[in-house]
Amino acid sequence: FSGRTLLKDEKEAKYINSPETMLYSKSKMLYGLWENREYIRKENGIVLVEGELDVIPSWQAGVKNVAAIKGSAFTSEQAQLMTRFTKNVVMSLDADLAGQEAIKRAVTIAENLDLSIRVVQIKGAKDPGDVATANPRSWREMVDSAVLYWDFLIDSALTKNDPKTGAGARSISNEVVPVLAQITNSVMRAHYVSELSKKLHVPEESIYLEINKSNKKKELNILKETVSSI
C-alpha cells in the first residue's frame, strides 16, 4: 500500500507506505515497471522518476516507459531489475540537492552494470509530475532532449561557478573530477577530459593529475575502512 496526502499544509509525512516485509522491500522494486514493461522494451529505455505521482502524469502525457524508485535512493537491486528490459536509463529526479546527489550515486551503480544514463534537465517546475501535468508536450520534449550524465554534470557545474576565476575553476574541478574518475571506458573518459579542459582553458594533463589524486584518495579511504573494520 502507498498513499500520499493531497493537503498543501500537511502535518504528517507526505507519503505513507506499507512497512518492509518479506513480500515487500522498497529498495528491490520499481513502481510501474511491471505495468509499463512492454513500453520500456519497445522504446529500449526506461525513464526513472522519484514517486508514484510522477509516474502517473508522465504516462498520461505520453511518456509511458516510466517507473519510480519511490524516493531518491536508487539501489543496485533496482538497477539489476531494470537490466531485464533495457540498459538505457533516463534519470528525471526532482530538481533539488537530494535528487542531484541521487543521480550521482546512480551513475556509480550504472558503471558497474554497463548502463547508459541520460539526465532530463527539468525546467519550469520542481519535479516531472508538475511538468507533465501542466505541459505534457514540454515533458515529452524534455525527455527526448535528455543528455548523457557527464554532459549534464559539466554544464551544471559551469552554470553554478565562473570558470574564468580560480575559485570557480577549483569548484568545478572538485565537483566534476571525482565523477570523471569513475568512467571505466578510457575513450569516453578521454572525451570528457578534453571537454572539461576546453571549458576551463587548462591542459588535459592537469585534469588527469586531479583524476589520479581522486583515485588515490578513494583507495586510501577504502583501505582505512578495511583496517578499521578488522
Contacts in CASP RR format, 6 or more apart in sequence:
PFRMAT RR
TARGET T0000
AUTHOR 0000-0000-0000
METHOD contacts of the structure
MODEL  1
FSGRTLLKDEKEAKYINSPETMLYSKSKMLYGLWENREYIRKENGIVLVE
GELDVIPSWQAGVKNVAAIKGSAFTSEQAQLMTRFTKNVVMSLDADLAGQ
EAIKRAVTIAENLDLSIRVVQIKGAKDPGDVATANPRSWREMVDSAVLYW
DFLIDSALTKNDPKTGAGARSISNEVVPVLAQITNSVMRAHYVSELSKKL
HVPEESIYLEINKSNKKKELNILKETVSSI
1 17 0 8 1.000
1 18 0 8 1.000
2 15 0 8 1.000
2 16 0 8 1.000
2 17 0 8 1.000
2 18 0 8 1.000
2 31 0 8 1.000
2 52 0 8 1.000
2 70 0 8 1.000
3 15 0 8 1.000
3 16 0 8 1.000
3 17 0 8 1.000
3 52 0 8 1.000
4 14 0 8 1.000
4 15 0 8 1.000
4 16 0 8 1.000
4 52 0 8 1.000
4 53 0 8 1.000
5 12 0 8 1.000
5 13 0 8 1.000
5 14 0 8 1.000
5 16 0 8 1.000
17 26 0 8 1.000
17 70 0 8 1.000
18 24 0 8 1.000
20 26 0 8 1.000
26 70 0 8 1.000
27 73 0 8 1.000
27 75 0 8 1.000
27 77 0 8 1.000
27 78 0 8 1.000
28 75 0 8 1.000
28 77 0 8 1.000
28 78 0 8 1.000
28 81 0 8 1.000
29 70 0 8 1.000
29 78 0 8 1.000
29 81 0 8 1.000
30 48 0 8 1.000
30 67 0 8 1.000
30 68 0 8 1.000
30 69 0 8 1.000
30 70 0 8 1.000
30 78 0 8 1.000
30 81 0 8 1.000
30 82 0 8 1.000
31 51 0 8 1.000
31 52 0 8 1.000
31 55 0 8 1.000
31 67 0 8 1.000
31 68 0 8 1.000
31 69 0 8 1.000
31 70 0 8 1.000
32 55 0 8 1.000
32 66 0 8 1.000
32 67 0 8 1.000
32 68 0 8 1.000
33 40 0 8 1.000
33 46 0 8 1.000
33 67 0 8 1.000
33 81 0 8 1.000
33 82 0 8 1.000
33 85 0 8 1.000
36 59 0 8 1.000
36 64 0 8 1.000
36 65 0 8 1.000
36 66 0 8 1.000
36 67 0 8 1.000
37 85 0 8 1.000
39 64 0 8 1.000
39 65 0 8 1.000
39 66 0 8 1.000
40 46 0 8 1.000
40 65 0 8 1.000
40 67 0 8 1.000
40 85 0 8 1.000
40 86 0 8 1.000
41 85 0 8 1.000
41 86 0 8 1.000
42 65 0 8 1.000
43 65 0 8 1.000
43 86 0 8 1.000
44 86 0 8 1.000
44 88 0 8 1.000
45 65 0 8 1.000
45 85 0 8 1.000
45 86 0 8 1.000
45 88 0 8 1.000
45 89 0 8 1.000
45 90 0 8 1.000
46 65 0 8 1.000
46 66 0 8 1.000
46 67 0 8 1.000
46 82 0 8 1.000
46 85 0 8 1.000
46 86 0 8 1.000
46 88 0 8 1.000
46 89 0 8 1.000
46 90 0 8 1.000
47 58 0 8 1.000
47 63 0 8 1.000
47 65 0 8 1.000
47 66 0 8 1.000
47 67 0 8 1.000
47 90 0 8 1.000
47 92 0 8 1.000
47 120 0 8 1.000
47 143 0 8 1.000
48 66 0 8 1.000
48 67 0 8 1.000
48 68 0 8 1.000
48 69 0 8 1.000
48 74 0 8 1.000
48 89 0 8 1.000
48 90 0 8 1.000
48 91 0 8 1.000
48 92 0 8 1.000
48 93 0 8 1.000
48 106 0 8 1.000
49 55 0 8 1.000
49 58 0 8 1.000
49 66 0 8 1.000
49 67 0 8 1.000
49 68 0 8 1.000
49 69 0 8 1.000
49 92 0 8 1.000
49 93 0 8 1.000
49 127 0 8 1.000
49 128 0 8 1.000
49 129 0 8 1.000
50 68 0 8 1.000
50 69 0 8 1.000
50 70 0 8 1.000
50 71 0 8 1.000
50 72 0 8 1.000
50 93 0 8 1.000
50 94 0 8 1.000
50 99 0 8 1.000
50 127 0 8 1.000
50 128 0 8 1.000
51 68 0 8 1.000
51 69 0 8 1.000
51 70 0 8 1.000
51 71 0 8 1.000
52 68 0 8 1.000
52 70 0 8 1.000
53 129 0 8 1.000
54 66 0 8 1.000
54 68 0 8 1.000
54 92 0 8 1.000
54 127 0 8 1.000
54 128 0 8 1.000
54 129 0 8 1.000
54 132 0 8 1.000
55 66 0 8 1.000
55 67 0 8 1.000
55 68 0 8 1.000
57 128 0 8 1.000
57 129 0 8 1.000
57 132 0 8 1.000
57 133 0 8 1.000
57 139 0 8 1.000
58 64 0 8 1.000
58 66 0 8 1.000
58 128 0 8 1.000
58 129 0 8 1.000
58 132 0 8 1.000
58 139 0 8 1.000
59 66 0 8 1.000
60 132 0 8 1.000
60 136 0 8 1.000
61 132 0 8 1.000
61 133 0 8 1.000
61 136 0 8 1.000
61 137 0 8 1.000
61 139 0 8 1.000
61 140 0 8 1.000
62 136 0 8 1.000
62 140 0 8 1.000
63 132 0 8 1.000
63 139 0 8 1.000
63 140 0 8 1.000
63 143 0 8 1.000
67 82 0 8 1.000
69 75 0 8 1.000
69 78 0 8 1.000
71 102 0 8 1.000
72 93 0 8 1.000
72 94 0 8 1.000
72 98 0 8 1.000
72 99 0 8 1.000
72 101 0 8 1.000
72 102 0 8 1.000
73 102 0 8 1.000
73 105 0 8 1.000
74 102 0 8 1.000
74 105 0 8 1.000
74 106 0 8 1.000
74 109 0 8 1.000
75 109 0 8 1.000
76 109 0 8 1.000
76 112 0 8 1.000
76 113 0 8 1.000
79 106 0 8 1.000
79 109 0 8 1.000
79 110 0 8 1.000
79 113 0 8 1.000
79 115 0 8 1.000
80 113 0 8 1.000
82 89 0 8 1.000
82 115 0 8 1.000
83 113 0 8 1.000
83 115 0 8 1.000
87 113 0 8 1.000
87 114 0 8 1.000
87 115 0 8 1.000
87 116 0 8 1.000
88 115 0 8 1.000
88 116 0 8 1.000
88 118 0 8 1.000
89 106 0 8 1.000
89 110 0 8 1.000
89 115 0 8 1.000
89 116 0 8 1.000
89 117 0 8 1.000
89 118 0 8 1.000
90 117 0 8 1.000
90 118 0 8 1.000
90 119 0 8 1.000
90 120 0 8 1.000
90 143 0 8 1.000
90 146 0 8 1.000
91 103 0 8 1.000
91 106 0 8 1.000
91 117 0 8 1.000
91 118 0 8 1.000
91 119 0 8 1.000
91 120 0 8 1.000
91 149 0 8 1.000
92 119 0 8 1.000
92 120 0 8 1.000
92 122 0 8 1.000
92 128 0 8 1.000
92 142 0 8 1.000
92 143 0 8 1.000
92 146 0 8 1.000
93 99 0 8 1.000
93 100 0 8 1.000
93 102 0 8 1.000
93 103 0 8 1.000
94 122 0 8 1.000
94 126 0 8 1.000
94 127 0 8 1.000
95 122 0 8 1.000
95 125 0 8 1.000
95 126 0 8 1.000
95 127 0 8 1.000
96 126 0 8 1.000
100 156 0 8 1.000
103 117 0 8 1.000
103 119 0 8 1.000
103 149 0 8 1.000
104 179 0 8 1.000
106 117 0 8 1.000
107 117 0 8 1.000
107 149 0 8 1.000
107 179 0 8 1.000
107 182 0 8 1.000
108 182 0 8 1.000
109 115 0 8 1.000
110 116 0 8 1.000
110 117 0 8 1.000
111 182 0 8 1.000
111 183 0 8 1.000
111 184 0 8 1.000
116 148 0 8 1.000
117 148 0 8 1.000
117 149 0 8 1.000
118 146 0 8 1.000
118 147 0 8 1.000
118 148 0 8 1.000
118 149 0 8 1.000
118 152 0 8 1.000
119 146 0 8 1.000
119 147 0 8 1.000
119 148 0 8 1.000
119 149 0 8 1.000
119 152 0 8 1.000
120 128 0 8 1.000
120 142 0 8 1.000
120 143 0 8 1.000
120 145 0 8 1.000
120 146 0 8 1.000
121 142 0 8 1.000
121 145 0 8 1.000
121 146 0 8 1.000
121 147 0 8 1.000
121 152 0 8 1.000
122 128 0 8 1.000
122 131 0 8 1.000
122 142 0 8 1.000
123 131 0 8 1.000
123 138 0 8 1.000
123 142 0 8 1.000
124 131 0 8 1.000
125 131 0 8 1.000
125 134 0 8 1.000
128 139 0 8 1.000
129 139 0 8 1.000
131 138 0 8 1.000
131 139 0 8 1.000
131 142 0 8 1.000
132 139 0 8 1.000
147 155 0 8 1.000
150 179 0 8 1.000
150 180 0 8 1.000
150 183 0 8 1.000
150 188 0 8 1.000
150 192 0 8 1.000
151 195 0 8 1.000
153 175 0 8 1.000
153 176 0 8 1.000
153 179 0 8 1.000
154 172 0 8 1.000
154 176 0 8 1.000
154 192 0 8 1.000
154 195 0 8 1.000
154 196 0 8 1.000
154 199 0 8 1.000
157 171 0 8 1.000
157 172 0 8 1.000
157 175 0 8 1.000
157 176 0 8 1.000
158 172 0 8 1.000
158 199 0 8 1.000
160 171 0 8 1.000
161 167 0 8 1.000
161 168 0 8 1.000
161 169 0 8 1.000
161 171 0 8 1.000
161 172 0 8 1.000
162 168 0 8 1.000
163 169 0 8 1.000
163 172 0 8 1.000
163 199 0 8 1.000
163 200 0 8 1.000
163 201 0 8 1.000
169 200 0 8 1.000
169 202 0 8 1.000
172 196 0 8 1.000
172 199 0 8 1.000
172 200 0 8 1.000
173 200 0 8 1.000
173 207 0 8 1.000
173 210 0 8 1.000
176 196 0 8 1.000
177 207 0 8 1.000
177 210 0 8 1.000
177 211 0 8 1.000
177 214 0 8 1.000
178 214 0 8 1.000
178 218 0 8 1.000
180 189 0 8 1.000
180 192 0 8 1.000
180 193 0 8 1.000
180 196 0 8 1.000
180 207 0 8 1.000
180 211 0 8 1.000
181 211 0 8 1.000
181 214 0 8 1.000
181 215 0 8 1.000
181 218 0 8 1.000
183 189 0 8 1.000
183 192 0 8 1.000
189 211 0 8 1.000
193 204 0 8 1.000
193 207 0 8 1.000
193 208 0 8 1.000
193 211 0 8 1.000
194 204 0 8 1.000
196 207 0 8 1.000
197 203 0 8 1.000
197 204 0 8 1.000
197 206 0 8 1.000
197 207 0 8 1.000
200 207 0 8 1.000
END
